[in-house]
Amino acid sequence: SLLMSETERASVRHRGSRRMVAAAKEVAERLEGRTRRWGSTATARTDKRGAAGSAAGGTTYNRFAELCGLAFFPLLSGSCVDHSAMSVRLVGSQRSLDVYLVGRLLQTLAVLLRCAGTAGSRTAALAGALADFLLAFRFHGAAFVRRSALFATCMLVGTLPGWMASEDSALQACLGELRSWAQTVWDEDSDAEARELAGMVLSSFSALARERLEALSAGGPSVVAAN
């Protein structure tokens, strides 16, 4: 049969959840490392290496950043969220998406943002749209969807440079709500993997806050190298 049993679907969701935890942990660790590298001396070294790399043809331009929106925004605009039921359906359809598909949608949007990197205004547009979208799933009844929303939040925070989070007031408000939700999950959620992901989200938020402070003390919104 082409249809999976509930046991098979649960197994797929579990494997997907473990991959999310591993990926979120990597992003949180990279963000932590990014803040440790910050500073005027480290920036000077990075700039010097970057200039040398450019002259030698060693740096690469992220061409995906220009194309990411072509996949990201149609996925977003093609999904209608029923906020009262916290469900998603495709535009033109009356049928809600399966919990697994909702989770995968959130993960896909997050990975697209992560792959786009810190591409200035493009990243800001993607990040703002994703942050606003995620707010609808904070208290979803399905653990897999909550895990996916936490994973997406971790990708979002791990992609943003500190100065960008400070300059966009609407994005800042969404991030504040997502952080508060992650704290609630960490304190109260019955799902162990959701709590684990929430811990990584909170760690990423702490690292982002340090990065913002260090950027200010270093003299303003210098561009932080993307991972």
C-alpha positions as CSV (number, residue, x, y, z in Angstrom):
1,S,0.0,0.0,0.0
2,L,1.1,3.6,-0.8
3,L,-0.4,4.7,2.5
4,M,1.7,4.4,5.7
5,S,0.3,3.0,8.9
6,E,0.2,5.2,12.0
7,T,3.2,3.2,13.4
8,E,5.2,3.9,10.3
9,R,4.3,7.5,10.3
10,A,5.3,7.8,14.0
11,S,8.6,6.2,13.1
12,V,9.2,8.7,10.3
13,R,8.4,11.6,12.6
14,H,10.7,10.3,15.3
15,R,13.6,10.0,12.8
16,G,12.9,13.4,11.5
17,S,12.8,14.8,15.1
18,R,16.3,13.4,15.9
19,R,17.7,14.9,12.7
20,M,16.2,18.3,13.7
21,V,17.7,18.0,17.2
22,A,21.2,17.3,15.7
23,A,20.9,20.1,13.1
24,A,19.6,22.6,15.7
25,K,22.5,21.7,18.0
26,E,25.0,22.3,15.2
27,V,23.5,25.8,14.5
28,A,23.5,26.7,18.1
29,E,27.1,25.7,18.5
30,R,28.1,27.7,15.4
31,L,26.3,30.8,16.7
32,E,28.1,30.4,20.0
33,G,31.4,30.2,18.1
34,R,30.5,33.2,16.0
35,T,30.2,35.4,19.1
36,R,33.5,34.1,20.5
37,R,35.3,35.1,17.3
38,W,33.9,38.7,17.5
39,G,36.1,41.6,18.3
40,S,38.1,44.3,16.6
41,T,41.2,42.2,16.4
42,A,39.3,39.2,15.1
43,T,37.5,41.4,12.6
44,A,40.7,42.8,11.3
45,R,42.1,39.3,10.8
46,T,38.9,38.2,9.1
47,D,38.9,41.3,6.8
48,K,42.5,40.6,5.9
49,R,41.9,37.0,5.1
50,G,38.8,37.9,3.2
51,A,40.6,40.4,1.0
52,A,43.4,38.0,0.4
53,G,40.9,35.3,-0.4
54,S,39.1,37.5,-2.8
55,A,42.3,38.4,-4.6
56,A,43.2,34.8,-4.9
57,G,39.7,33.8,-5.9
58,G,39.2,31.9,-2.7
59,T,35.9,33.3,-1.7
60,T,32.5,32.3,-3.1
61,Y,29.3,34.3,-3.7
62,N,26.1,32.7,-2.4
63,R,24.1,32.7,-5.6
64,F,21.3,30.8,-3.8
65,A,20.5,34.0,-1.8
66,E,19.1,35.6,-5.0
67,L,17.0,32.6,-5.8
68,C,15.8,31.5,-2.4
69,G,12.7,33.7,-2.5
70,L,11.4,32.0,-5.6
71,A,10.8,28.9,-3.5
72,F,10.3,30.4,-0.1
73,F,7.5,32.9,-0.7
74,P,5.3,30.6,-2.9
75,L,5.5,28.0,-0.2
76,L,4.5,30.6,2.3
77,S,1.8,32.3,0.3
78,G,0.4,29.0,-0.8
79,S,-0.3,27.9,2.7
80,C,-3.4,29.2,4.6
81,V,-3.2,29.1,8.4
82,D,-6.3,28.6,10.4
83,H,-5.2,30.3,13.6
84,S,-8.1,29.0,15.7
85,A,-7.4,25.4,14.8
86,M,-3.7,25.9,14.3
87,S,-3.9,23.9,11.0
88,V,-2.6,24.6,7.5
89,R,-4.3,24.0,4.1
90,L,-3.1,24.8,0.6
91,V,-4.7,27.7,-1.2
92,G,-7.8,26.5,-3.1
93,S,-8.2,23.4,-0.8
94,Q,-10.6,22.8,2.1
95,R,-8.5,20.0,3.5
96,S,-6.0,20.6,6.2
97,L,-2.5,19.2,5.8
98,D,-1.3,16.2,7.7
99,V,0.6,17.0,10.9
100,Y,3.8,15.5,9.3
101,L,3.4,17.8,6.2
102,V,2.9,20.8,8.4
103,G,6.1,20.0,10.3
104,R,8.0,19.4,7.1
105,L,6.7,22.7,5.7
106,L,8.2,24.6,8.7
107,Q,11.4,22.7,8.4
108,T,11.7,23.4,4.6
109,L,11.1,27.1,5.1
110,A,13.8,27.2,7.8
111,V,16.4,25.4,5.7
112,L,15.7,27.7,2.7
113,L,16.4,30.7,5.0
114,R,19.5,29.1,6.4
115,C,20.9,28.3,3.0
116,A,20.3,31.9,1.8
117,G,22.7,33.1,4.5
118,T,23.0,36.7,5.7
119,A,22.2,38.4,2.4
120,G,21.2,41.8,3.8
121,S,17.6,42.9,2.8
122,R,16.9,39.5,1.3
123,T,17.6,37.8,4.6
124,A,15.5,40.4,6.5
125,A,12.5,39.8,4.3
126,L,12.7,36.0,4.6
127,A,13.4,36.1,8.4
128,G,10.5,38.5,9.0
129,A,8.0,36.4,7.0
130,L,9.2,33.2,8.7
131,A,9.1,34.6,12.2
132,D,5.5,35.9,11.7
133,F,4.5,32.5,10.2
134,L,5.9,30.6,13.2
135,L,3.9,32.4,15.7
136,A,0.8,30.5,14.6
137,F,2.3,27.2,15.7
138,R,3.7,27.9,19.1
139,F,1.0,26.0,21.0
140,H,0.1,23.3,18.4
141,G,-1.2,20.1,19.9
142,A,1.1,17.8,17.9
143,A,4.6,17.5,19.4
144,F,6.1,17.0,15.9
145,V,4.8,20.4,14.8
146,R,6.1,22.1,18.0
147,R,9.5,20.5,17.4
148,S,9.5,21.7,13.8
149,A,8.6,25.2,14.9
150,L,11.4,25.2,17.5
151,F,13.8,23.8,14.9
152,A,12.8,26.6,12.5
153,T,13.2,29.2,15.2
154,C,16.7,27.9,15.9
155,M,17.6,28.1,12.2
156,L,16.1,31.6,12.1
157,V,18.1,32.9,15.1
158,G,21.3,31.1,13.9
159,T,21.1,32.9,10.5
160,L,20.4,36.4,11.7
161,P,23.4,38.7,12.3
162,G,22.9,40.7,15.5
163,W,22.6,44.1,13.8
164,M,19.7,42.9,11.7
165,A,17.7,41.7,14.7
166,S,18.2,45.1,16.2
167,E,17.2,47.3,13.2
168,D,13.9,45.7,12.4
169,S,11.3,46.5,15.1
170,A,8.6,44.1,13.7
171,L,11.1,41.2,13.5
172,Q,12.4,42.1,17.0
173,A,8.8,41.8,18.4
174,C,8.3,38.4,16.7
175,L,11.6,37.2,18.1
176,G,10.6,38.3,21.6
177,E,7.4,36.3,21.4
178,L,9.3,33.2,20.0
179,R,11.9,33.5,22.8
180,S,9.1,33.7,25.4
181,W,7.5,30.6,23.9
182,A,10.7,28.7,23.9
183,Q,11.1,29.5,27.6
184,T,7.6,28.1,28.2
185,V,8.4,24.9,26.3
186,W,11.6,24.5,28.2
187,D,9.8,24.9,31.5
188,E,6.5,23.1,30.9
189,D,6.3,21.0,27.7
190,S,5.6,17.3,28.3
191,D,7.6,16.3,25.2
192,A,11.3,15.7,25.9
193,E,12.6,16.4,22.4
194,A,10.6,19.7,22.3
195,R,12.3,20.7,25.6
196,E,15.7,19.8,24.2
197,L,15.1,21.9,21.1
198,A,13.8,24.7,23.2
199,G,17.0,24.7,25.2
200,M,19.0,25.1,21.9
201,V,16.7,28.0,20.9
202,L,17.3,29.7,24.2
203,S,21.1,29.2,23.8
204,S,20.9,30.7,20.3
205,F,19.0,33.7,21.6
206,S,21.6,34.2,24.3
207,A,24.4,34.1,21.8
208,L,22.6,36.5,19.4
209,A,22.1,38.9,22.3
210,R,25.8,38.8,23.1
211,E,26.6,39.3,19.5
212,R,24.4,42.4,19.4
213,L,26.1,43.9,22.5
214,E,29.6,43.1,21.1
215,A,28.7,44.7,17.8
216,L,27.6,47.8,19.5
217,S,30.7,48.0,21.7
218,A,32.9,47.4,18.6
219,G,31.5,50.5,17.0
220,G,28.2,49.7,15.3
221,P,26.6,47.2,13.0
222,S,29.6,45.7,11.3
223,V,28.8,42.7,9.2
224,V,29.3,39.4,10.9
225,A,30.5,36.7,8.7
226,A,27.9,34.1,7.9
227,N,28.6,30.5,8.8
